[in-house]
Amino acid sequence: MRNYPRRALSLVTSITAIVLMLGPLAHTQVAPTQVAPTQVKPKITQAIDNKKRKKLAGTVHPLTSTATDEGRVDAGLAMKDMLLTLRRSADQKDALDRYVNSLHNPNSPNFQKWLTPEQYARQFGANDEDLQVISDWLSSKGFTIEEVPGSKSWIRFSGNAAQVEDAFQTTIHQYSIDGEKKYANATNLSIPAQLTSVVLGTVGVDQSENLLKPNLVGGPTDAGTSTTTVNQVTPGVVPPPSGFRNARPCSDFFGQKIDTTDPTFNGKQLPYAPCGYVPSQLRGAYGIDKTVAAGIDGRGVTVAIVDAFGSPNLFADAAQYAQRNDPAHPLLASQFTQQVAPPTPGQEDPSQCGAAGWYGEQTLDVEAVHAMAPGAHILYVGGADCQNLSLDASLNSIVAAHSANMVTNSYGNTGEDLTASDIQAFNQIAVQAVLEGIGVYFSSGDNGDEAARVGQPEPDFSADDPWVTAVGGTSLGINQRNKVIVQTGWEIGRGLLVNGAWATPKYQSGSGGGTSRVFAEPFYQKGVVPDALAAENQTGTNRGRVVPDISMLADPNTGFLMGETQTFPEGVFYDQFRIGGTSLSSPLMAGMMADSDQFTHFHHGFINPMIYHVTAHTPAISDVLPQTAAVARVDFANSTDATGGLITSVRMFNDPDQTIHTAKGYDNVTGVGTPRGLLFLALS
């Protein structure tokens, strides 16, 4: 037995007994499977003929169909960081499913036999001879080869518009998309037919992809207040974001203070929203307070965080936060590593990626991971900008080096409106992570079914990828004993107090979810996810991947107290405020899995097969049910003080104005439910 403190021995012994008792459940799910990938053989066997070509379907970005075409770009336009993505040797879905299943099946000889990055490259990457043929073809077209990663899954190259048009038989145009100027190919790209046996697609030939935004909700946007704009300064030096403070009254725990001065809502006096839960409250609510106190705190485990850019105050803010709110668990310099790519010129500006907004995301992620796993090492990796290519490169750097046991990602696209090549490039990284035993967690989004923004219900990418764990959100009431008294899916309606009466609440924000129009139903969801949900957004007998998989706290009205350096009218300094979004739930989940890795002495990697077919059938998961509740919330109109007046609103839980709903069993707001303490740590 591991050397836990004496007070933890009885706890560990009890849980071990429960695991042994329930153990047979984990050993009867799937028949033994032996899959042995072999080294990749060359696929390109003929000389390249540039006249015999094949189109790469799905390489025109959907956004160009609604954008304003402003004509062809200059032939000399520099085009950097383009990728040719390469096929895996096991792209056949069934074979890959069987292999992943065998890695997670205790009866299989492959169980927990994760691949090293080198083994992945040898067994699933492109053959060296094929890589050389493709590189030679790119060079013959005038391109510069920038990188071939160790995984051998893509080739990064650069050139100009004329070279792209010649090599891929297309034209590059400038488009106006939502007021932004972007270049993109006007027609599907094509390549020599001999290359299609190896080349999967392209990424970066167009700029029309959405600029990704962090999935955090809180501050002025959620409050409905205004702020003073923080202007961009010298590139690479972005001032902290505009300041935000909680207005009073607010509660230290759920139900502490009741609004007795305003009208009742649905016949009841409303409790004031919590000021923001601190780490000890969340550890108590999720049943890990005693285990963390006993030393089961993620030590020996590395949790990576991927976001865009890098706050200059990231470690200092997180360390100060821990000192103020969780002094028994300081964040030490030895527990934190930061790797940030040089920012892409111009992308830090608020009109583009808005680096200052990403600072808050980074800070929340670090503080949330440390709250649940105060002994874990945190690796922060910041992308050069907020585009898919840059963030994928950051994630790939972690996977290629196997520098973490799990990665939390709190950002996403709006819906699934991407090119097939963009999706394929990410999917390559996600699959490699699964085969290496790295868990990849994505926030499921903060705008419900996305119908209001994209015109139809659909989940967000990358949370919809079947090889990641999509973490949805809940509203959570924690009492003075740190126990859960309210828990339901995060679906909030907001109604203002106007002339002494509550306006009818209208949907404001909530956990992202729904059924993918891109990805088919994965093997692990079959038999658990209701068929009616898997059939949504499909045709005929097709079934789709449903999001999310699991959930944790996300509602900013019952959110997390966060500390960050901000820009206030009176100066720049650290302050604290309540925040939420699935940007909170994903790092909370990663922190719990770090504790579980330490407790069970092995790296879980991709947890979806286990949580659907084992954990969800035990008390280790709390089913989240619809629950009627609401809170009164008070906000400063100017975000920082009462000089501009106050805004009072009701925040109603379980707003019905979506196509996704919280329900008994699996649902498309909270997934299988929320993790429950010691049993979850032991069985997940």
Stockholm file with secondary structure:
# STOCKHOLM 1.0

chainA/1-684         MRNYPRRALSLVTSITAIVLMLGPLAHTQVAPTQVAPTQVKPKITQAIDNKKRKKLAGTVHPLTSTATDEGRVDAGLAMKDMLLTLRRSADQKDALDRYVNSLHNPNSPNFQKWLTPEQYARQFGANDEDLQVISDWLSSKGFTIEEVPGSKSWIRFSGNAAQVEDAFQTTIHQYSIDGEKKYANATNLSIPAQLTSVVLGTVGVDQSENLLKPNLVGGPTDAGTSTTTVNQVTPGVVPPPSGFRNARPCSDFFGQKIDTTDPTFNGKQLPYAPCGYVPSQLRGAYGIDKTVAAGIDGRGVTVAIVDAFGSPNLFADAAQYAQRNDPAHPLLASQFTQQVAPPTPGQEDPSQCGAAGWYGEQTLDVEAVHAMAPGAHILYVGGADCQNLSLDASLNSIVAAHSANMVTNSYGNTGEDLTASDIQAFNQIAVQAVLEGIGVYFSSGDNGDEAARVGQPEPDFSADDPWVTAVGGTSLGINQRNKVIVQTGWEIGRGLLVNGAWATPKYQSGSGGGTSRVFAEPFYQKGVVPDALAAENQTGTNRGRVVPDISMLADPNTGFLMGETQTFPEGVFYDQFRIGGTSLSSPLMAGMMADSDQFTHFHHGFINPMIYHVTAHTPAISDVLPQTAAVARVDFANSTDATGGLITSVRMFNDPDQTIHTAKGYDNVTGVGTPRGLLFLALS
#=GR chainA/1-684 SS CCCCCGGGHHHHHHHHHHHHHHHHHHTSSSCCCCCCCCCCCCCCCSCCCTTSEEECTTCSCGGGGTSEEEEECCTTCEEEEEEEEECCTTCCHHHHHHHHHHHHCTTSTTTTCCCCHHHHHHHHSCCHHHHHHHHHHHHHTTCEEEECCTTCCEEEEEEEHHHHHHHHTCCEEEEEETTEEEEEESSCCEEEGGGGGTEEEEESSCCCSCCCEECCEEHHHHHTCCCCCCCCCSTTCCCCCBCCCCCSSCBSSTTSSBCCSSCCBTTBCCBBCBSCBCHHHHHHHTTCHHHHHTTCSCTTCEEEEEEESCCTTHHHHHHHHHHHHCTTSCCCGGGEEEEECCCCTTTTSTTTTCHHHHHHHHHHHHHHHHHHCTTSEEEEEEESSSSHHHHHHHHHHHHHHTCCSEEEECEECSTTCSCHHHHHHHHHHHHHHHHHTCEEEEECCSBTTCHHHHSSCCCCTTTTCTTSEEEEEEEEEECTTSCEEEEEECEEEEEEEETTEECCCEEEEECCCEEEEEEECCGGGTTTSCHHHHTTTCCTTCCEEEECSEEEECCGGGCEEEEEEEEETTEEEEEEEEEESHHHHHHHHHHHHHHHHHHHTSCCCSCHHHHHHTGGGSTTEECCCCCCCEEEEEEETTSSCGGGCEEEEEEESSCCCSSCCCCSSSBTTTBTCEECHHHHHHHC
#=GC SS_cons         CCCCCGGGHHHHHHHHHHHHHHHHHHTSSSCCCCCCCCCCCCCCCSCCCTTSEEECTTCSCGGGGTSEEEEECCTTCEEEEEEEEECCTTCCHHHHHHHHHHHHCTTSTTTTCCCCHHHHHHHHSCCHHHHHHHHHHHHHTTCEEEECCTTCCEEEEEEEHHHHHHHHTCCEEEEEETTEEEEEESSCCEEEGGGGGTEEEEESSCCCSCCCEECCEEHHHHHTCCCCCCCCCSTTCCCCCBCCCCCSSCBSSTTSSBCCSSCCBTTBCCBBCBSCBCHHHHHHHTTCHHHHHTTCSCTTCEEEEEEESCCTTHHHHHHHHHHHHCTTSCCCGGGEEEEECCCCTTTTSTTTTCHHHHHHHHHHHHHHHHHHCTTSEEEEEEESSSSHHHHHHHHHHHHHHTCCSEEEECEECSTTCSCHHHHHHHHHHHHHHHHHTCEEEEECCSBTTCHHHHSSCCCCTTTTCTTSEEEEEEEEEECTTSCEEEEEECEEEEEEEETTEECCCEEEEECCCEEEEEEECCGGGTTTSCHHHHTTTCCTTCCEEEECSEEEECCGGGCEEEEEEEEETTEEEEEEEEEESHHHHHHHHHHHHHHHHHHHTSCCCSCHHHHHHTGGGSTTEECCCCCCCEEEEEEETTSSCGGGCEEEEEEESSCCCSSCCCCSSSBTTTBTCEECHHHHHHHC
//
